[in-house]
Amino acid sequence: MQIGIPTETVAGESRVAATPETVKKLINAGHSVVIERGAGVKAAYIDSAYEQVGATITDDAYTGSQIILKVRAPKGDEIQKLAANTTVVAMFDPYRNPELDQFASQQVSAFALELLPRTLSRAQNMDVLSSQANLAGYKSVLLAAAEYQRMFPMLMTAAGTVKPARVVIMGVGVAGLQAIATAKRLGAVVEATDLRPTAKDQVESLGGKWLDVPMSPEEQQKAADAAKNGYGWMPGEQYIKDQAAIVDKAVSNADIVITTALLPGRNAPRLIKAETVAKMKPGSVILDMAVETGGNVEGSKEGETVVTENGVKILGIPNIPGTVATEASALYARNVFNFLETLFDKDKNFAINQEDEIQKALLVTHGGQVLLKRG
């Protein structure tokens, strides 16, 4: 089949959906690959690198392509370029994407990579959310450090002692854990919090301090049962209030705060209120990793650095994986390649199988219909 890799058109998107490494694998598997001219340049993958592995450079990667690979889903006029029965693999932001009906009307089969069932062991090497969050957690600490006017590590000098930075990480998923590890490597004192008490061991294994919230015996049992049975723990009202008080104190004393909480298909939860920011020291830095979906921090603005009246910087940096585009593209492209392999049967024939649990979860439009259940 012909596989097309168009240039990303979303402002600020520097990643690309295929690298010379994965293009070579696709060509070895019998496909032809066309790359839109300059598609990988922002990620340091130049056209000649693709040509060396057998790809064709073109001004239009849509024409003649039966499969389109992208980082961000096609939008507007791009959708019109898709021929009927084209398959598109990308990140669609499906619950907020207003153009799914247009993909359906174009008879496009759209796979939204964000919907991957992450509990399946065979899906781990396709998990774009984890691969990109890992990089975002690392880079978020470096971005915050670049804005911070002091040092991260403790230093003993002839002129006096430099105290280590106090860093608070809110949300201990993939991004949060990488942020903890990175901040510790830079020499900071790190504290972390999450609504899941079971995250405590992971935080402490990385050298972070867990912001402990007192739990009743009943809550301890509920949390233990949830962890054992693999479902999320729903904390009680008192636990949430107690956690908020402990977090408020920790954030107020922090030099750097990084928030990582995202909810698929919904606006990000508000973790830090303006009154807490007002208690922080001048020169403190908050980086809101969820700014693109409403933000975890009251007052954060996408694409802006907000300086509060008390001298706190709130960084609203969007698309943090795109700031390490070369590595982000490499990981993303491998995720995409691994997923593409599921679309071909043992005889190497293309076959969308809606009974396959991975394909079924990701397929949002097919056969002229929107399959995603919204609302």
Residue pairs with C-beta under 8 A, 6 or more apart in sequence:
1 31
1 32
1 66
1 67
1 350
2 31
2 32
2 33
2 34
2 64
2 65
2 66
2 67
3 18
3 26
3 31
3 32
3 33
3 34
3 65
3 66
3 67
3 68
3 69
4 33
4 34
4 36
4 61
4 62
4 64
4 65
4 67
4 68
4 69
5 16
5 17
5 18
5 23
5 33
5 34
5 35
5 36
5 39
5 40
5 61
5 68
5 69
5 70
6 36
6 39
6 61
6 62
6 68
6 70
6 74
6 78
7 36
7 37
7 38
7 39
7 61
8 14
8 15
8 16
8 17
8 39
8 70
8 71
8 72
9 72
9 75
9 78
10 72
10 75
12 318
12 319
12 322
13 71
13 72
13 319
13 322
14 42
14 43
14 322
14 323
14 325
15 42
15 43
15 71
15 321
15 322
15 325
15 328
15 329
15 332
16 39
16 40
16 42
16 43
16 45
16 71
16 325
16 329
16 333
17 69
17 70
17 71
17 89
17 90
17 329
17 332
17 333
17 336
18 26
18 33
18 35
18 40
18 69
18 333
18 336
18 337
19 40
19 43
19 45
19 329
19 330
19 333
20 45
20 49
20 50
20 52
20 53
20 55
21 330
21 333
21 334
22 333
22 334
22 336
22 337
23 33
23 35
23 50
23 53
23 54
23 55
24 53
24 54
25 337
26 33
26 337
26 340
27 33
27 53
27 54
27 55
29 348
30 348
32 56
33 50
33 54
33 55
33 56
34 55
34 56
34 57
34 58
34 61
34 64
34 65
35 47
35 50
35 55
35 56
35 57
35 58
35 61
36 57
36 58
36 59
36 60
36 61
37 47
37 57
37 58
37 59
38 47
39 61
40 46
40 47
40 49
40 50
40 329
41 47
42 325
43 325
43 326
43 328
43 329
44 325
44 326
45 326
45 329
47 57
50 57
51 57
60 81
61 68
62 68
62 78
62 81
62 82
62 83
63 81
65 86
66 85
66 86
66 87
66 350
67 86
67 87
67 88
67 89
67 340
68 74
68 82
68 86
68 87
68 88
68 89
68 90
69 89
69 90
69 336
69 340
70 88
70 89
70 90
71 90
71 91
71 329
71 332
72 90
72 91
73 88
73 90
73 91
73 92
73 93
73 97
73 99
73 110
73 112
74 81
74 82
74 88
74 90
75 99
76 99
79 99
79 102
79 103
79 106
79 108
80 106
82 88
82 103
82 106
82 108
84 106
84 107
84 108
85 107
85 108
85 109
86 106
86 108
86 109
87 108
87 109
87 110
87 111
87 343
87 352
88 103
88 108
88 109
88 110
88 111
89 111
89 113
89 336
89 339
89 340
90 110
90 111
90 112
90 113
91 112
91 113
91 114
91 128
92 100
92 110
92 112
92 113
92 114
92 364
93 112
93 114
94 100
94 112
94 114
94 115
94 265
94 364
94 372
95 264
95 265
95 266
95 372
95 374
96 265
100 110
100 364
100 365
100 370
100 372
101 370
103 110
103 364
103 365
103 370
104 365
104 366
104 368
104 369
104 370
105 368
107 367
107 368
108 365
109 352
109 363
109 365
109 366
109 367
110 363
110 364
110 365
110 366
111 339
111 359
111 362
111 363
111 364
112 362
112 364
112 372
113 126
113 128
113 129
113 335
113 336
113 339
113 362
114 128
114 129
114 264
115 264
115 361
115 362
115 364
116 123
116 126
116 127
116 128
116 129
116 339
116 358
116 361
116 362
117 123
117 357
117 358
117 361
118 124
118 127
118 129
118 130
119 230
120 357
120 358
122 358
123 358
124 130
125 334
125 335
125 338
126 335
126 336
126 338
126 339
126 358
127 335
128 332
128 335
128 336
129 174
130 174
131 328
131 331
131 332
131 334
131 335
132 321
132 328
132 331
132 332
133 173
133 174
133 175
133 178
133 260
133 321
134 174
134 175
134 178
134 331
135 178
135 320
135 321
135 324
135 327
135 328
135 331
136 175
136 178
136 289
136 320
136 321
137 174
137 175
137 176
137 177
137 178
137 179
137 182
137 260
138 178
138 179
138 182
138 324
139 320
139 321
139 323
139 324
140 175
140 179
140 258
140 260
140 287
140 289
140 317
140 320
141 167
141 179
141 182
141 183
141 186
141 256
141 258
142 182
143 287
143 315
143 317
143 320
143 323
144 256
144 258
144 285
144 287
144 315
145 152
145 186
145 256
147 285
147 305
147 313
147 315
148 165
148 255
148 256
148 283
148 285
149 283
150 162
150 165
150 255
150 283
151 162
151 164
151 165
151 187
152 164
152 165
152 183
152 186
152 187
152 188
153 162
153 164
153 186
153 187
153 188
154 161
154 162
154 163
154 164
154 187
155 161
155 162
156 162
164 187
164 188
164 189
165 183
165 187
165 188
165 189
165 255
165 256
166 188
166 189
166 191
166 253
166 254
166 255
166 256
167 183
167 188
167 189
167 190
167 191
167 254
167 255
167 256
167 257
167 258
168 190
168 191
168 192
168 193
168 211
168 247
168 250
168 251
168 254
168 256
168 257
168 258
169 176
169 179
169 180
169 183
169 190
169 191
169 192
169 193
169 208
169 257
169 258
169 260
170 176
170 192
170 193
170 194
170 247
170 251
170 257
170 258
170 259
170 260
170 261
170 271
170 272
170 296
171 193
171 194
171 259
171 260
171 261
171 262
171 271
171 296
172 180
172 192
172 193
172 194
172 196
172 199
172 202
172 203
172 260
173 194
173 260
175 260
175 289
176 192
176 194
176 258
176 260
177 202
177 203
177 206
179 258
179 260
180 190
180 192
180 203
180 206
180 207
180 208
181 206
183 190
183 256
184 190
184 206
184 207
184 208
188 256
189 209
190 206
190 207
190 208
190 209
191 208
191 209
191 210
191 211
191 250
191 254
192 199
192 203
192 208
192 209
192 210
192 211
193 210
193 211
193 243
193 246
193 247
193 250
194 203
195 233
195 235
195 240
195 243
196 223
196 232
196 233
197 213
197 215
197 220
197 223
197 233
198 223
198 226
198 227
198 233
199 210
200 210
200 212
203 209
203 210
204 210
211 243
211 246
211 247
211 250
212 246
213 239
213 242
213 243
213 246
214 242
215 223
215 239
216 238
219 235
219 236
219 239
222 233
222 234
223 233
226 232
226 233
227 233
235 243
247 271
248 276
248 279
251 257
251 272
251 276
251 279
251 280
252 276
252 279
252 280
254 280
254 284
255 281
255 283
255 284
255 285
256 284
256 285
256 286
256 287
257 272
257 284
257 285
257 286
257 287
258 286
258 287
258 289
259 271
259 272
259 286
259 287
259 288
259 289
259 290
259 296
259 297
260 289
260 290
260 296
261 268
261 269
261 271
261 290
261 296
262 268
262 289
262 290
262 293
263 269
263 293
266 293
267 293
267 294
268 290
268 293
268 294
268 295
268 296
269 296
270 295
270 296
270 297
270 298
271 296
271 297
272 286
272 296
272 297
272 298
273 298
274 298
274 299
277 286
277 297
277 298
277 299
277 308
277 310
277 312
277 314
278 308
278 309
278 310
280 286
280 310
280 312
281 311
281 312
282 310
282 311
282 312
283 311
283 312
283 313
284 311
284 312
284 313
285 312
285 313
285 315
286 297
286 300
286 312
286 313
286 314
286 315
287 315
287 317
288 295
288 296
288 297
288 300
288 314
288 315
288 316
289 296
289 320
290 296
291 297
291 300
291 301
291 302
291 316
291 317
291 318
292 302
292 318
292 319
295 301
295 302
295 316
297 314
299 306
299 308
299 314
300 306
300 314
300 315
300 316
301 314
301 316
302 316
302 318
303 316
303 317
303 318
304 316
305 313
305 314
305 315
305 316
306 313
306 314
306 316
307 313
307 314
308 314
317 323
321 328
322 328
339 358
339 362
342 356
342 358
342 359
343 350
343 351
343 352
343 359
344 350
344 351
345 351
352 359
352 363
352 366
353 359
354 360
354 363
354 366
363 371
364 370
364 371
364 372
365 371
365 372
